[in-house]
Amino acid sequence: MFDSPQWLWLLLGVLALAAVYVVLQLRRRRYVARFSNAGLLASIAPKRPGWRRHLTFALLLLALTVLSVGVARPTAAVRVPREEATVMLALDVSLSMQATDVLPTRIDAAKKAAIEFADLLPPKINLGLVAFAKSAEVKVPPTIDRDSFKAAVTSLELRESTAIGDAVEACLDAIRSFSTSTTVKGSKSPPAQIVLLSDGTSNTGKKPLDAAQDAIKQKVPVATIAFGTPSGTVDLPGEGVQPVPADRTTLHRLADATHGSFHTAVSEQELSTIYKDLGSQIGYQTVHRDISWRFLALGALIGMVAAATSLLWAGRLV
């Protein structure tokens, strides 16, 4: 990409100069061919530059080409940390998270990966925590204080039921409150995103797809992670051994409806990889930066080489 592409028209001038040079060389050959005494020509000009004069001119053309591109102000895509953004991490703390199909348990693996996720985000990203089971609770409002976030993750305790819709609503409320208190009136709110991990089926509270409509209105995408193996089980008091597969269909629909991303993880390593990818997507943005100085410097260097070769081989600059 170029910030001033109109300067690329200078390249036509470079092409025209090359065409003129070729025409002059052809005329020169015809003139030499008409010289009747070849031996006299050799005695008059015994040391002609030959191919070297073409190399000098080629370097000059190359320098002009590079300089022409430089003044058009080319840009390059660069990934840089976001200065401002809000991320709410919603973690399922239902009793099914004590299943051991992910070692040592689902909840222990989820806690470890969540702490790693906090370290992956750029320091200026505001990160909050919502824990949900029968209800959803904001454990940490959006903050850049990673220590408070990690302490809250470590202290999470398991409860009954799973309220995915309520978790989304709690995250949206936290984002809205934080944005209202920190955004200057009249300015645009920084981007926000929800990352939700669940290992079961939503069985209480607001329906997940109803909560998705509120997320759409607030323009907050929800990235969902279905955690645990399909064959996971848990021994619940009074209920015996119960299967606890994640509801992948609902989580997938929630992510799609809000323009988020859907992921599945059946191990601690897979979960860590997902968080790493999400951290890269959320915490960084691609910007285009001016790199014209590189072309201008290279063009000047090539021009100096062309001048040096002309002086060395022909004893003059032109």
C-alpha positions as CSV (number, residue, x, y, z in Angstrom):
1,M,0.0,0.0,0.0
2,F,1.0,3.6,-0.6
3,D,0.0,6.8,1.2
4,S,0.9,8.9,-1.9
5,P,0.4,6.6,-4.9
6,Q,0.2,9.5,-7.4
7,W,4.0,9.7,-7.2
8,L,4.2,6.3,-8.8
9,W,3.7,8.1,-12.2
10,L,7.4,9.0,-11.9
11,L,8.1,5.4,-12.9
12,L,6.8,6.3,-16.4
13,G,9.7,8.8,-16.6
14,V,12.1,6.1,-15.6
15,L,10.8,3.9,-18.4
16,A,11.0,6.7,-20.9
17,L,14.6,7.4,-19.9
18,A,15.4,3.7,-20.4
19,A,13.7,3.8,-23.9
20,V,15.7,6.8,-24.9
21,Y,18.9,5.1,-23.8
22,V,18.2,2.0,-25.9
23,V,17.4,4.2,-29.0
24,L,20.7,6.1,-28.5
25,Q,22.6,2.9,-28.2
26,L,21.1,1.5,-31.5
27,R,21.9,4.8,-33.3
28,R,25.5,4.6,-31.9
29,R,25.9,1.1,-33.3
30,R,24.7,2.1,-36.7
31,Y,27.2,5.1,-36.7
32,V,30.1,2.8,-35.7
33,A,29.2,0.4,-38.4
34,R,29.5,3.1,-41.0
35,F,33.1,4.0,-39.8
36,S,35.2,2.9,-42.8
37,N,38.5,2.4,-41.0
38,A,38.1,0.0,-38.0
39,G,41.9,0.0,-37.3
40,L,41.8,3.8,-37.0
41,L,38.8,3.6,-34.6
42,A,40.7,1.2,-32.4
43,S,43.7,3.6,-32.2
44,I,41.5,6.6,-31.4
45,A,39.6,4.9,-28.6
46,P,41.6,1.8,-27.5
47,K,39.9,1.6,-24.1
48,R,36.2,1.9,-24.5
49,P,33.9,1.2,-21.4
50,G,31.9,-1.5,-23.3
51,W,29.4,-3.3,-21.1
52,R,30.5,-1.3,-18.0
53,R,28.8,1.9,-19.2
54,H,25.5,-0.2,-19.5
55,L,25.9,-1.4,-15.9
56,T,26.4,2.2,-14.7
57,F,23.2,3.3,-16.5
58,A,21.3,0.3,-15.2
59,L,22.3,1.2,-11.6
60,L,21.1,4.8,-12.3
61,L,17.8,3.5,-13.5
62,L,17.5,1.2,-10.5
63,A,18.2,4.1,-8.2
64,L,15.6,6.3,-9.8
65,T,13.0,3.4,-9.6
66,V,13.6,2.8,-5.9
67,L,13.5,6.6,-5.2
68,S,10.2,6.9,-7.2
69,V,8.7,4.2,-5.0
70,G,10.0,5.8,-1.9
71,V,8.4,9.2,-2.6
72,A,5.1,7.4,-3.0
73,R,5.3,6.6,0.7
74,P,5.0,2.8,0.8
75,T,3.6,1.2,4.0
76,A,4.0,-2.2,5.6
77,A,1.6,-4.1,7.8
78,V,2.9,-4.4,11.4
79,R,1.3,-6.2,14.4
80,V,1.4,-4.0,17.5
81,P,-0.1,-4.4,21.0
82,R,-3.5,-2.7,21.5
83,E,-3.3,0.3,23.7
84,E,-6.9,-0.1,24.9
85,A,-9.4,-3.0,24.9
86,T,-11.6,-4.8,27.4
87,V,-11.7,-8.6,27.8
88,M,-14.1,-10.5,30.1
89,L,-13.2,-14.1,30.8
90,A,-16.2,-16.2,31.9
91,L,-15.4,-19.5,33.5
92,D,-17.8,-22.3,34.2
93,V,-17.5,-23.4,37.9
94,S,-20.3,-26.0,37.8
95,L,-19.8,-29.3,39.6
96,S,-19.0,-31.0,36.3
97,M,-15.7,-29.2,36.2
98,Q,-14.4,-31.7,38.8
99,A,-14.3,-34.4,36.1
100,T,-10.9,-36.0,35.7
101,D,-11.0,-36.7,31.9
102,V,-8.7,-33.6,31.7
103,L,-5.9,-34.1,34.2
104,P,-5.7,-33.4,37.0
105,T,-9.3,-32.1,36.8
106,R,-11.1,-29.8,34.4
107,I,-11.2,-26.9,36.9
108,D,-7.5,-27.1,37.7
109,A,-6.6,-27.2,34.1
110,A,-9.0,-24.3,33.4
111,K,-7.5,-22.2,36.2
112,K,-3.9,-22.8,35.0
113,A,-4.8,-21.8,31.4
114,A,-6.7,-18.7,32.5
115,I,-3.7,-17.5,34.5
116,E,-1.5,-18.1,31.4
117,F,-4.0,-16.2,29.3
118,A,-3.7,-13.2,31.6
119,D,0.1,-13.1,31.0
120,L,-0.4,-13.4,27.3
121,L,-2.4,-10.2,27.0
122,P,-0.6,-6.8,26.6
123,P,-0.3,-5.0,29.9
124,K,-2.7,-2.1,28.9
125,I,-5.6,-4.5,28.1
126,N,-8.3,-4.4,30.8
127,L,-9.1,-8.0,31.9
128,G,-12.1,-9.0,34.0
129,L,-13.4,-12.3,35.4
130,V,-16.9,-13.8,35.7
131,A,-17.6,-17.1,37.4
132,F,-20.8,-18.9,36.6
133,A,-22.8,-21.9,37.8
134,K,-26.4,-21.6,39.0
135,S,-25.9,-17.8,38.7
136,A,-23.1,-15.5,37.3
137,E,-20.9,-13.3,39.4
138,V,-18.4,-10.7,38.5
139,K,-15.3,-11.7,40.4
140,V,-13.1,-9.0,39.0
141,P,-14.3,-6.0,37.0
142,P,-12.1,-5.0,34.0
143,T,-8.6,-4.0,35.3
144,I,-5.0,-4.0,34.3
145,D,-4.1,-5.4,37.7
146,R,-3.2,-9.0,36.7
147,D,-2.4,-10.0,40.3
148,S,-6.0,-9.5,41.4
149,F,-7.3,-11.4,38.4
150,K,-5.0,-14.4,39.1
151,A,-5.9,-14.4,42.8
152,A,-9.6,-14.5,41.9
153,V,-9.0,-17.4,39.5
154,T,-7.1,-19.4,42.1
155,S,-9.9,-19.0,44.7
156,L,-12.8,-20.1,42.4
157,E,-15.0,-22.8,44.0
158,L,-17.5,-25.2,42.3
159,R,-21.3,-24.9,42.6
160,E,-24.4,-26.5,41.1
161,S,-25.9,-25.9,37.6
162,T,-24.7,-24.0,34.5
163,A,-26.1,-20.6,33.5
164,I,-24.3,-19.7,30.2
165,G,-26.8,-16.9,29.3
166,D,-26.4,-15.2,32.6
167,A,-22.6,-15.4,32.3
168,V,-22.8,-13.4,29.0
169,E,-25.2,-10.9,30.5
170,A,-22.8,-10.4,33.5
171,C,-19.9,-9.8,31.2
172,L,-21.9,-7.3,29.2
173,D,-22.9,-5.4,32.3
174,A,-19.3,-5.3,33.5
175,I,-18.1,-4.0,30.1
176,R,-20.9,-1.4,29.9
177,S,-20.2,-0.1,33.4
178,F,-16.4,0.1,32.8
179,S,-16.8,1.8,29.4
180,T,-19.3,4.4,30.9
181,S,-16.9,5.3,33.7
182,T,-13.7,5.5,31.6
183,T,-14.7,6.7,28.2
184,V,-14.7,10.4,27.5
185,K,-18.1,11.7,26.5
186,G,-18.4,11.9,22.7
187,S,-15.4,9.6,22.0
188,K,-15.6,6.0,20.8
189,S,-15.6,3.2,23.3
190,P,-12.6,0.9,23.1
191,P,-13.2,-2.6,21.6
192,A,-14.4,-5.3,23.9
193,Q,-14.7,-9.1,23.8
194,I,-16.0,-12.0,25.9
195,V,-14.2,-15.3,26.2
196,L,-16.5,-18.0,27.7
197,L,-15.4,-21.5,28.7
198,S,-18.0,-24.1,29.6
199,D,-18.0,-27.9,30.0
200,G,-21.7,-28.6,30.2
201,T,-25.2,-27.7,29.0
202,S,-26.9,-24.5,30.0
203,N,-29.7,-25.6,32.3
204,T,-30.8,-22.4,34.2
205,G,-31.1,-18.7,33.8
206,K,-31.3,-16.8,30.6
207,K,-31.1,-18.7,27.3
208,P,-27.7,-18.3,25.7
209,L,-29.0,-17.3,22.3
210,D,-31.2,-14.6,23.9
211,A,-28.1,-13.3,25.7
212,A,-26.4,-13.3,22.3
213,Q,-28.9,-10.8,21.0
214,D,-27.8,-8.4,23.8
215,A,-24.2,-9.0,22.9
216,I,-24.9,-8.1,19.2
217,K,-26.6,-4.9,20.3
218,Q,-23.6,-4.0,22.4
219,K,-21.2,-5.1,19.5
220,V,-19.3,-7.5,21.7
221,P,-18.3,-10.8,20.1
222,V,-18.3,-13.9,22.3
223,A,-15.5,-16.5,21.8
224,T,-16.6,-19.8,23.2
225,I,-14.6,-22.8,24.3
226,A,-16.2,-26.2,24.8
227,F,-14.0,-27.9,27.3
228,G,-13.7,-31.6,28.2
229,T,-14.0,-34.9,26.4
230,P,-17.4,-36.2,25.1
231,S,-17.0,-39.2,27.4
232,G,-16.3,-37.2,30.6
233,T,-18.2,-38.2,33.8
234,V,-18.6,-37.0,37.3
235,D,-19.9,-38.6,40.5
236,L,-22.5,-36.3,42.0
237,P,-23.8,-36.7,45.5
238,G,-27.2,-38.4,45.5
239,E,-27.1,-38.8,41.7
240,G,-24.3,-41.2,41.1
241,V,-22.0,-41.1,38.0
242,Q,-23.3,-38.7,35.4
243,P,-22.0,-38.0,31.9
244,V,-20.9,-34.3,31.5
245,P,-20.2,-33.6,27.8
246,A,-20.0,-30.0,26.7
247,D,-22.9,-28.6,24.7
248,R,-20.9,-27.8,21.6
249,T,-23.9,-27.0,19.5
250,T,-25.1,-24.2,21.8
251,L,-21.6,-22.8,22.2
252,H,-21.0,-22.8,18.5
253,R,-24.3,-21.0,17.8
254,L,-23.5,-18.4,20.5
255,A,-20.1,-17.7,18.9
256,D,-21.5,-17.5,15.4
257,A,-24.4,-15.2,16.4
258,T,-22.1,-12.7,17.9
259,H,-19.3,-13.0,15.3
260,G,-17.0,-14.6,17.7
261,S,-15.0,-17.8,17.3
262,F,-15.8,-21.3,18.5
263,H,-13.2,-23.7,19.9
264,T,-13.0,-27.2,21.5
265,A,-10.4,-28.4,23.9
266,V,-10.0,-31.9,25.4
267,S,-6.7,-31.4,27.2
268,E,-4.8,-28.7,29.1
269,Q,-2.4,-28.3,26.2
270,E,-5.2,-27.7,23.7
271,L,-6.8,-25.1,26.0
272,S,-3.5,-23.3,26.5
273,T,-3.0,-23.2,22.7
274,I,-6.6,-21.7,22.2
275,Y,-5.9,-19.1,24.8
276,K,-2.6,-18.2,23.2
277,D,-4.3,-17.8,19.8
278,L,-7.1,-15.7,21.3
279,G,-4.6,-13.5,23.2
280,S,-2.8,-12.9,19.9
281,Q,-6.1,-12.0,18.1
282,I,-7.5,-9.8,20.9
283,G,-4.4,-8.2,22.2
284,Y,-2.8,-7.1,19.0
285,Q,-3.8,-5.2,15.9
286,T,-2.4,-4.8,12.4
287,V,-1.4,-1.2,11.4
288,H,0.2,0.1,8.3
289,R,3.4,2.1,9.0
290,D,5.4,4.3,6.6
291,I,8.5,2.6,5.4
292,S,9.5,5.1,2.7
293,W,12.8,5.9,4.4
294,R,14.0,2.4,3.5
295,F,13.4,3.0,-0.2
296,L,14.9,6.5,-0.1
297,A,18.0,5.3,1.7
298,L,18.4,2.4,-0.7
299,G,17.9,4.6,-3.7
300,A,20.5,7.0,-2.5
301,L,22.9,4.2,-1.9
302,I,22.4,2.7,-5.4
303,G,22.8,6.2,-6.9
304,M,26.1,6.7,-5.1
305,V,27.3,3.3,-6.4
306,A,26.3,4.3,-9.9
307,A,28.3,7.6,-9.6
308,A,31.3,5.7,-8.2
309,T,31.4,3.2,-11.1
310,S,31.1,6.0,-13.6
311,L,34.1,7.8,-12.1
312,L,36.1,4.6,-11.8
313,W,35.5,3.4,-15.4
314,A,34.9,6.6,-17.4
315,G,36.6,9.2,-15.3
316,R,33.5,11.4,-15.2
317,L,30.0,11.4,-13.7
318,V,28.2,11.6,-17.1
